[in-house]
Amino acid sequence: MIKDEFLKLNDEDKISHLLTLNLDDEKNLLNFLKKKDKTSFFKISGKLKSRKSNKKSEKVLHEILDENRVVLLNIKQLADNPYQPRFPIAISKIEELANSIKKDGLLQPILVNQSGVDEYEIILGHTRRDATVYNKEEKIKAIVYSKLSKDDPSYKTIMLSNAIVENIQRNDLDPIELAISFKNALDEKVYGNQAALALAIGKQKIYVTKILSILKLSDIILEDLKINKSIKDVQSLYFIQRIKDEDIQVQKYFDLVEQKINREDIIEYVKNIGTKKSQPVSIFKISKNKIEIKRDFSNLDKIKKESLEKEIEEVIKKYCL
């Protein structure tokens, strides 16, 4: 493919093409993209790294499928992964998967750990279990990936690392569940530090840092995220948690939920907090040919800014026409 043609592809097609190349050709094409469009380069290279990590996980899973026999387990024998944060899942998501299972069957068995006689814990596949229960089925296809008691030194590593894999590979990524699974893995020393965790999941360290920062948000916001899952934009949540005043933090969060402001407004507000200097509240100058107003309007949301613009226009019309 000609390099200029590569630039015309959408992000998904760029990534698909890069995955077909050897390492040298991939590196050359990414360097070319970096020279032409740095923003696109960072976006594509990040997604490419994540996709490769997911492919490795899929490969491991396929090897497990090949080496282990699929068994039918009674759903009543299954317990949740104790290290997998589980918040309510939208019934529409469960219905969608349940209908797919009813139509095509369960294409990918769940992975379990056998912790005792007829006792199993789900490693991967909680939503598949929920959809099977929704279909009122009593048994589910499963693969016994490990046979570890809770006292086994490897138990926490298996359960925690796979909790992260399950969260990070979901299409409807839930930032707070991912943040809790990251924190659990670090607290339990499954990964030595954030850099080691980032390397394990094929992400940059800043990604892990931003995900973990979500847990610093106000309890009011965290509760809404757990129950309503109102915001899934990690970047927005990262900047909101940087607002130290809790009342303003909560206000900005719900303004974002209600679409009164957007991510750019949040970022601009946070950046202005750090650059504010002691200065007059406003500077108003009238010269021979123009009127100049200098004032920090970053605390105004979009609706208030539009209202202010209209009022200023009315004043100008009154005196200048």
Secondary structure as a PSIPRED ss2 file (coil, helix, strand):
# PSIPRED VFORMAT (PSIPRED V4.0)

   1 M C   1.000  0.000  0.000
   2 I C   1.000  0.000  0.000
   3 K H   0.000  1.000  0.000
   4 D H   0.000  1.000  0.000
   5 E H   0.000  1.000  0.000
   6 F H   0.000  1.000  0.000
   7 L H   0.000  1.000  0.000
   8 K H   0.000  1.000  0.000
   9 L C   1.000  0.000  0.000
  10 N C   1.000  0.000  0.000
  11 D H   0.000  1.000  0.000
  12 E H   0.000  1.000  0.000
  13 D H   0.000  1.000  0.000
  14 K H   0.000  1.000  0.000
  15 I H   0.000  1.000  0.000
  16 S H   0.000  1.000  0.000
  17 H H   0.000  1.000  0.000
  18 L H   0.000  1.000  0.000
  19 L C   1.000  0.000  0.000
  20 T C   1.000  0.000  0.000
  21 L C   1.000  0.000  0.000
  22 N C   1.000  0.000  0.000
  23 L H   0.000  1.000  0.000
  24 D H   0.000  1.000  0.000
  25 D H   0.000  1.000  0.000
  26 E H   0.000  1.000  0.000
  27 K H   0.000  1.000  0.000
  28 N H   0.000  1.000  0.000
  29 L H   0.000  1.000  0.000
  30 L H   0.000  1.000  0.000
  31 N H   0.000  1.000  0.000
  32 F H   0.000  1.000  0.000
  33 L H   0.000  1.000  0.000
  34 K H   0.000  1.000  0.000
  35 K H   0.000  1.000  0.000
  36 K H   0.000  1.000  0.000
  37 D C   1.000  0.000  0.000
  38 K H   0.000  1.000  0.000
  39 T H   0.000  1.000  0.000
  40 S H   0.000  1.000  0.000
  41 F H   0.000  1.000  0.000
  42 F H   0.000  1.000  0.000
  43 K H   0.000  1.000  0.000
  44 I H   0.000  1.000  0.000
  45 S H   0.000  1.000  0.000
  46 G H   0.000  1.000  0.000
  47 K H   0.000  1.000  0.000
  48 L H   0.000  1.000  0.000
  49 K H   0.000  1.000  0.000
  50 S H   0.000  1.000  0.000
  51 R H   0.000  1.000  0.000
  52 K H   0.000  1.000  0.000
  53 S H   0.000  1.000  0.000
  54 N H   0.000  1.000  0.000
  55 K H   0.000  1.000  0.000
  56 K H   0.000  1.000  0.000
  57 S H   0.000  1.000  0.000
  58 E H   0.000  1.000  0.000
  59 K H   0.000  1.000  0.000
  60 V H   0.000  1.000  0.000
  61 L H   0.000  1.000  0.000
  62 H H   0.000  1.000  0.000
  63 E H   0.000  1.000  0.000
  64 I H   0.000  1.000  0.000
  65 L H   0.000  1.000  0.000
  66 D H   0.000  1.000  0.000
  67 E H   0.000  1.000  0.000
  68 N C   1.000  0.000  0.000
  69 R C   1.000  0.000  0.000
  70 V C   1.000  0.000  0.000
  71 V E   0.000  0.000  1.000
  72 L E   0.000  0.000  1.000
  73 L E   0.000  0.000  1.000
  74 N E   0.000  0.000  1.000
  75 I H   0.000  1.000  0.000
  76 K H   0.000  1.000  0.000
  77 Q H   0.000  1.000  0.000
  78 L E   0.000  0.000  1.000
  79 A E   0.000  0.000  1.000
  80 D C   1.000  0.000  0.000
  81 N C   1.000  0.000  0.000
  82 P C   1.000  0.000  0.000
  83 Y C   1.000  0.000  0.000
  84 Q C   1.000  0.000  0.000
  85 P C   1.000  0.000  0.000
  86 R C   1.000  0.000  0.000
  87 F C   1.000  0.000  0.000
  88 P C   1.000  0.000  0.000
  89 I C   1.000  0.000  0.000
  90 A C   1.000  0.000  0.000
  91 I H   0.000  1.000  0.000
  92 S H   0.000  1.000  0.000
  93 K H   0.000  1.000  0.000
  94 I H   0.000  1.000  0.000
  95 E H   0.000  1.000  0.000
  96 E H   0.000  1.000  0.000
  97 L H   0.000  1.000  0.000
  98 A H   0.000  1.000  0.000
  99 N H   0.000  1.000  0.000
 100 S H   0.000  1.000  0.000
 101 I H   0.000  1.000  0.000
 102 K H   0.000  1.000  0.000
 103 K H   0.000  1.000  0.000
 104 D H   0.000  1.000  0.000
 105 G C   1.000  0.000  0.000
 106 L C   1.000  0.000  0.000
 107 L C   1.000  0.000  0.000
 108 Q C   1.000  0.000  0.000
 109 P C   1.000  0.000  0.000
 110 I E   0.000  0.000  1.000
 111 L E   0.000  0.000  1.000
 112 V E   0.000  0.000  1.000
 113 N E   0.000  0.000  1.000
 114 Q E   0.000  0.000  1.000
 115 S E   0.000  0.000  1.000
 116 G E   0.000  0.000  1.000
 117 V C   1.000  0.000  0.000
 118 D C   1.000  0.000  0.000
 119 E E   0.000  0.000  1.000
 120 Y E   0.000  0.000  1.000
 121 E E   0.000  0.000  1.000
 122 I E   0.000  0.000  1.000
 123 I E   0.000  0.000  1.000
 124 L E   0.000  0.000  1.000
 125 G C   1.000  0.000  0.000
 126 H H   0.000  1.000  0.000
 127 T H   0.000  1.000  0.000
 128 R H   0.000  1.000  0.000
 129 R H   0.000  1.000  0.000
 130 D H   0.000  1.000  0.000
 131 A H   0.000  1.000  0.000
 132 T H   0.000  1.000  0.000
 133 V H   0.000  1.000  0.000
 134 Y H   0.000  1.000  0.000
 135 N C   1.000  0.000  0.000
 136 K C   1.000  0.000  0.000
 137 E C   1.000  0.000  0.000
 138 E C   1.000  0.000  0.000
 139 K E   0.000  0.000  1.000
 140 I E   0.000  0.000  1.000
 141 K E   0.000  0.000  1.000
 142 A E   0.000  0.000  1.000
 143 I E   0.000  0.000  1.000
 144 V E   0.000  0.000  1.000
 145 Y E   0.000  0.000  1.000
 146 S E   0.000  0.000  1.000
 147 K C   1.000  0.000  0.000
 148 L C   1.000  0.000  0.000
 149 S C   1.000  0.000  0.000
 150 K C   1.000  0.000  0.000
 151 D C   1.000  0.000  0.000
 152 D C   1.000  0.000  0.000
 153 P C   1.000  0.000  0.000
 154 S C   1.000  0.000  0.000
 155 Y H   0.000  1.000  0.000
 156 K H   0.000  1.000  0.000
 157 T H   0.000  1.000  0.000
 158 I H   0.000  1.000  0.000
 159 M H   0.000  1.000  0.000
 160 L H   0.000  1.000  0.000
 161 S H   0.000  1.000  0.000
 162 N H   0.000  1.000  0.000
 163 A H   0.000  1.000  0.000
 164 I H   0.000  1.000  0.000
 165 V H   0.000  1.000  0.000
 166 E H   0.000  1.000  0.000
 167 N H   0.000  1.000  0.000
 168 I H   0.000  1.000  0.000
 169 Q C   1.000  0.000  0.000
 170 R C   1.000  0.000  0.000
 171 N C   1.000  0.000  0.000
 172 D C   1.000  0.000  0.000
 173 L C   1.000  0.000  0.000
 174 D C   1.000  0.000  0.000
 175 P H   0.000  1.000  0.000
 176 I H   0.000  1.000  0.000
 177 E H   0.000  1.000  0.000
 178 L H   0.000  1.000  0.000
 179 A H   0.000  1.000  0.000
 180 I H   0.000  1.000  0.000
 181 S H   0.000  1.000  0.000
 182 F H   0.000  1.000  0.000
 183 K H   0.000  1.000  0.000
 184 N H   0.000  1.000  0.000
 185 A H   0.000  1.000  0.000
 186 L H   0.000  1.000  0.000
 187 D H   0.000  1.000  0.000
 188 E C   1.000  0.000  0.000
 189 K C   1.000  0.000  0.000
 190 V C   1.000  0.000  0.000
 191 Y C   1.000  0.000  0.000
 192 G C   1.000  0.000  0.000
 193 N C   1.000  0.000  0.000
 194 Q H   0.000  1.000  0.000
 195 A H   0.000  1.000  0.000
 196 A H   0.000  1.000  0.000
 197 L H   0.000  1.000  0.000
 198 A H   0.000  1.000  0.000
 199 L H   0.000  1.000  0.000
 200 A H   0.000  1.000  0.000
 201 I H   0.000  1.000  0.000
 202 G C   1.000  0.000  0.000
 203 K C   1.000  0.000  0.000
 204 Q C   1.000  0.000  0.000
 205 K H   0.000  1.000  0.000
 206 I H   0.000  1.000  0.000
 207 Y H   0.000  1.000  0.000
 208 V H   0.000  1.000  0.000
 209 T H   0.000  1.000  0.000
 210 K H   0.000  1.000  0.000
 211 I H   0.000  1.000  0.000
 212 L H   0.000  1.000  0.000
 213 S H   0.000  1.000  0.000
 214 I H   0.000  1.000  0.000
 215 L H   0.000  1.000  0.000
 216 K H   0.000  1.000  0.000
 217 L C   1.000  0.000  0.000
 218 S C   1.000  0.000  0.000
 219 D H   0.000  1.000  0.000
 220 I H   0.000  1.000  0.000
 221 I H   0.000  1.000  0.000
 222 L H   0.000  1.000  0.000
 223 E H   0.000  1.000  0.000
 224 D H   0.000  1.000  0.000
 225 L H   0.000  1.000  0.000
 226 K H   0.000  1.000  0.000
 227 I H   0.000  1.000  0.000
 228 N C   1.000  0.000  0.000
 229 K C   1.000  0.000  0.000
 230 S C   1.000  0.000  0.000
 231 I C   1.000  0.000  0.000
 232 K C   1.000  0.000  0.000
 233 D C   1.000  0.000  0.000
 234 V H   0.000  1.000  0.000
 235 Q H   0.000  1.000  0.000
 236 S H   0.000  1.000  0.000
 237 L H   0.000  1.000  0.000
 238 Y H   0.000  1.000  0.000
 239 F H   0.000  1.000  0.000
 240 I H   0.000  1.000  0.000
 241 Q C   1.000  0.000  0.000
 242 R C   1.000  0.000  0.000
 243 I C   1.000  0.000  0.000
 244 K C   1.000  0.000  0.000
 245 D C   1.000  0.000  0.000
 246 E H   0.000  1.000  0.000
 247 D H   0.000  1.000  0.000
 248 I H   0.000  1.000  0.000
 249 Q H   0.000  1.000  0.000
 250 V H   0.000  1.000  0.000
 251 Q H   0.000  1.000  0.000
 252 K H   0.000  1.000  0.000
 253 Y H   0.000  1.000  0.000
 254 F H   0.000  1.000  0.000
 255 D H   0.000  1.000  0.000
 256 L H   0.000  1.000  0.000
 257 V H   0.000  1.000  0.000
 258 E C   1.000  0.000  0.000
 259 Q C   1.000  0.000  0.000
 260 K C   1.000  0.000  0.000
 261 I C   1.000  0.000  0.000
 262 N C   1.000  0.000  0.000
 263 R H   0.000  1.000  0.000
 264 E H   0.000  1.000  0.000
 265 D H   0.000  1.000  0.000
 266 I H   0.000  1.000  0.000
 267 I H   0.000  1.000  0.000
 268 E H   0.000  1.000  0.000
 269 Y H   0.000  1.000  0.000
 270 V H   0.000  1.000  0.000
 271 K H   0.000  1.000  0.000
 272 N H   0.000  1.000  0.000
 273 I H   0.000  1.000  0.000
 274 G H   0.000  1.000  0.000
 275 T H   0.000  1.000  0.000
 276 K C   1.000  0.000  0.000
 277 K C   1.000  0.000  0.000
 278 S C   1.000  0.000  0.000
 279 Q C   1.000  0.000  0.000
 280 P C   1.000  0.000  0.000
 281 V C   1.000  0.000  0.000
 282 S E   0.000  0.000  1.000
 283 I E   0.000  0.000  1.000
 284 F E   0.000  0.000  1.000
 285 K E   0.000  0.000  1.000
 286 I E   0.000  0.000  1.000
 287 S C   1.000  0.000  0.000
 288 K C   1.000  0.000  0.000
 289 N C   1.000  0.000  0.000
 290 K C   1.000  0.000  0.000
 291 I E   0.000  0.000  1.000
 292 E E   0.000  0.000  1.000
 293 I E   0.000  0.000  1.000
 294 K E   0.000  0.000  1.000
 295 R E   0.000  0.000  1.000
 296 D C   1.000  0.000  0.000
 297 F C   1.000  0.000  0.000
 298 S C   1.000  0.000  0.000
 299 N C   1.000  0.000  0.000
 300 L C   1.000  0.000  0.000
 301 D C   1.000  0.000  0.000
 302 K H   0.000  1.000  0.000
 303 I H   0.000  1.000  0.000
 304 K H   0.000  1.000  0.000
 305 K H   0.000  1.000  0.000
 306 E H   0.000  1.000  0.000
 307 S H   0.000  1.000  0.000
 308 L H   0.000  1.000  0.000
 309 E H   0.000  1.000  0.000
 310 K H   0.000  1.000  0.000
 311 E H   0.000  1.000  0.000
 312 I H   0.000  1.000  0.000
 313 E H   0.000  1.000  0.000
 314 E H   0.000  1.000  0.000
 315 V H   0.000  1.000  0.000
 316 I H   0.000  1.000  0.000
 317 K H   0.000  1.000  0.000
 318 K H   0.000  1.000  0.000
 319 Y H   0.000  1.000  0.000
 320 C H   0.000  1.000  0.000
 321 L C   1.000  0.000  0.000
